[in-house]
């Protein structure tokens, strides 16, 4: 039995596999335990065979392990596997669907992330969750003091200055019990701020140590956060044939609804990673604000677009352009060359 392609449905403890031979006949359908599924696979599947998995939790870890053992690994986005699931959803049907989907010539695959990329991604995920937690804590504080007749400032920096003043003011009507609660919330905010600062320093260290991430900062509107988050997502960008494909994967290109020869363009698709797309668009807004007075081609193009369209449209279009330039820099290992930007 010579298996050429194996679909694997990942789980926490039990993995379902579906393998086919050269004649495309199912030849290996089993449920394997987590502790020994790699050894069982090595016994029945020769190195060089294709192993397909959905790009879900732990998929990149298993992909790296299988690649180190000589297998060709293909990761597929779950939404591209779903059309191949027959009838009911079961582990066996899912593994068969993965095996079938990975054989399609036009199928798009997910690049396997390195450990370094996953470390970077983990830093950003923790930082993002802390920002959300800080926002929730600040909103809770605003709501509580409003019940006592105090109006909290909107900016969080102003809120940090206002809380100590409220605690020191003996005439504002706050009780001893509530002052204690307010002081605890303030300490929580300070602790979150400290954790965010630590992660910002970690990101800055990564940018200094990694040449490719540092080069991305040459683009106007891209700072340490955006550069490191973009690299964590796309790596060296070799999985994309051109910059437009990377912009499409980030959801920065228009959706289409065409029928009967009539083409209709809608808003951006918002596909892919929302966090990275948000950073790119915010960076583009910053670049637009500083564009007046700049003489490079990209700044002149962005300003001309902002004059004849909505500012949000111009910012999104500039973010699209930034993503395409970033692809060229990552793919070819080059510095930013403003005179070569296509506008």
Secondary structure, DSSP 8 states (H G I E B T S, - for coil): --EEEEEEE--SSEEEEEEEETTS-EEEEEEEEGGGHHHHHHHHS-TT-EEEEES-TTHHHHHHHHHHTT-EEEEE-HHHHGGG--SS--HHHHHHHHHHHTT-TT---B----HHHHHHHHHHHHHHHHHHHHHHHHHHHHHHHHTTT----SSHHHHHHHHHHHHH-TTS---HHHHHHHHHHHHHHHHHHHHHHHHHHHHHHHHHH-HHHHHHTTSTT--HHHHHHHHHHHTT-TT-SSHHHHHHHTT-SEEE--BTTB--EEEE---S-HHHHHHHHHHHHHHHHTTTT--SHHHHHHHHHHHHS-HHHHHHHHHHHHHHHHHHHHHHT----GGG---
